[in-house]
Amino acid sequence: MRQRDDMTFSMDEYQRRLQGLRERMEKQNLDVVIITDPENLFYLTEYQTTGYSYFQALIVPISDEPFMVTRLLEETNVHARTWVELTRPYTDTGDAIETLWHALSEFDLHQNKRIGYERNSYFFPAYQQDRMTATWYDADFVDCFGIVEEGRAIKSEEELAVMRRAAEAGKAGMVAGLAAIEEGATENDLAAEISAAMFRAGGEYPAVMPYVTSGPRCMIGHATWEGRTIERGDTVFLEVGGCYRRYHSAQMRTAFVGEPPSEVREAEKIVLEALDAMLDGMRPGITISDADRLARDVISRTHVGGSLVTRAGYCIGIAFAPSWDEGYIISLKPGDHRLLEENMTFHCIPWLFGYEGDRVMGISETIVVTPEGGKPLCELDRGVVVKA
């Protein structure tokens, strides 16, 4: 292992992550693991590429040196970005699974070995998994999905520093987007201002571009800009995820064009109260289910209708498209009795969907769990922005 000039984290950080993985491998009696999830590859090595639809894997033996199997073009990312020195690439006319097999054979990691692989990895499709498990008769294959994510759930101080840089980039985008809201502007105008400000502030391409909706389009789940012209009386909903070195931090904010009616103010009050309850209560030792209830109990008292139609929040950190969240690691929802731990990071989203039938109130924060409660990664006023 050796430090590259372009690496974000220290070698001590990577050794800690690798050691944690190997400790979990030992508990599961695994001789070797094949890691294919893009976020997990990044976490362990800092390897990244937008070409992750092609097979790519980090092979980690319990004690020997790890190596990577990638498409030949992507091998450049291994040498430029990561501490990994051993690679076994395949060409565009080659066979990724055959290359993987030959590499395992070369390093004596196939015969009578217990091999873990991520069965739930988006970019390791079933047909490739079937070829691997059905034809290698002298190995015992075990689904080890979650073995890396267990380490990712709690962020180190080095990770938190990077996430704060992502938060500041996202904040710059949110401030610019809110400033651009006016009657006659288009959703595209807002999206352009958000994106430019994020990138000028040092942000990198996020796993998901900003969500920008106005008027009745706010009620369409995960919609974003489509050129609609903003009108007086519109709610404008923005959700911006800043990104730095693949780590993300997200925020929701809501604006109103014109004088907000009392129902908007009531919705604002209930969502802010729910968010405050989460920030105050999300401390080490409470359950995930209890963290969800902090928001849900407040939202249920609304007098203007609407509901919390989603989970109350989700783990956030490393991400590639199609999503910026780590909700598959932890989502804040009822029935999960795992405990929050210090330095977990969450996007807390106690939003109100469908109040007054067709309105949305979204105000959110990305926080780190501390003994004093959830601390936002950056500071930005949370009130509804009124555009006269």
C-alpha positions, 0 to 999 in steps of 0.5 A: 500500500502506498499513498498517491498524490491525488488521494483524499484520505491518509493511509492510516485511514485506509488501513483502518478501513481495511483492517475493519473489513478483515475483522468482519471477514474473520467473524464470518469465516471468509478467506477472501471477499469480492467487492463490486459495489461502487461506493464500497470500492471507493470507501476501501480504496478511493477508486472511482469512475463513471464507467461503473456499469462495467464489471469492476472488483476489489479482491481482498484476501484475509491476509495477502495483498488486495488486487483489482479486476477492472476494464482495461480503460478503467485501470488508469483510475486504479493507478492514479487514484488508489493505493492498490498496486496489483491489477488484472484488467480485461479488454473490451473483447475479453471476459470479465468473469474469466479474468476474475477466475484466472486472477483468483487462481493465480493467487491461490484464492479459489480451491477450497476457499470460502469466498464472499461476494456482494449478491445485492450489488447493482452492477454485478448482475445475476448472469455474471454471478450465476457464471461465477457460482455455478462453474467454480465447483471447488469454492464455497460462495457466500453472500457477504452483502453489508460487510463493508457497509457496516464500517461505512455507517460510522464516519471518521473525523477525516470523513466528516471534514470531507462531508462538511466541504460537501455541505458548504458546496450544497449550501452555496447552490441552495442560496443561489437557487433561492435567490433566483426565485421570482415570478416569471423565472423558470425552473431551469433558471433555478437549476442553472444557478444552483449548479453553477454555484455548487461547482464554483464553491468546489463541489463535484458532480453529485450522484443526483442533480438538484430537485427543482419543482414549483406549483403543482409539480411539487407533488410529483415524487422525485421530479425536477426541473422541466422548464415550468414558469414560476407564477405568483402563489406558487410553492417552490421546492428545492432539494440540493445535494452537495458533493465533494470527493463522492461524499454528499450532504443534502438539504431541502428548502421551501419558498413561496411567491407572494404573501404566504397564506396562514396554511403555509405558515402552519405547515412551516411551523410543524415541519420546523418543530419536527426537525428541531425534535430530531436535532435535539433527540438524535443522540447515541443510544436511541433506536432507529425506530425512536429517531423516526418517531421523533418526527412522525409524532410531531407531523401527525399533529398537523392541522392543515392535512398532509403526512410524512409519506416517507422514512424520516431520514436516511444515512448519507455519505458516499454515493454514485448515481442513481442515488445520493443516499445510504438508506440501504445501510440505515433508514429512519423508519418504524420497527428498526431497533438498532441503536444510533451511534456517535458520528453516524450521519443522516439526512433528516427529512420530516417534510409534510407532503400533500397538505391543503391537498396539493402543497409540499413543505420540505425543510431538511438538514444533514446532521452528525449524531453527537452526545448533544444531539444532531448537529447540522454539517452547515448552517442555513436559515430554515424558514420559508423564503418569501419572494414578493 
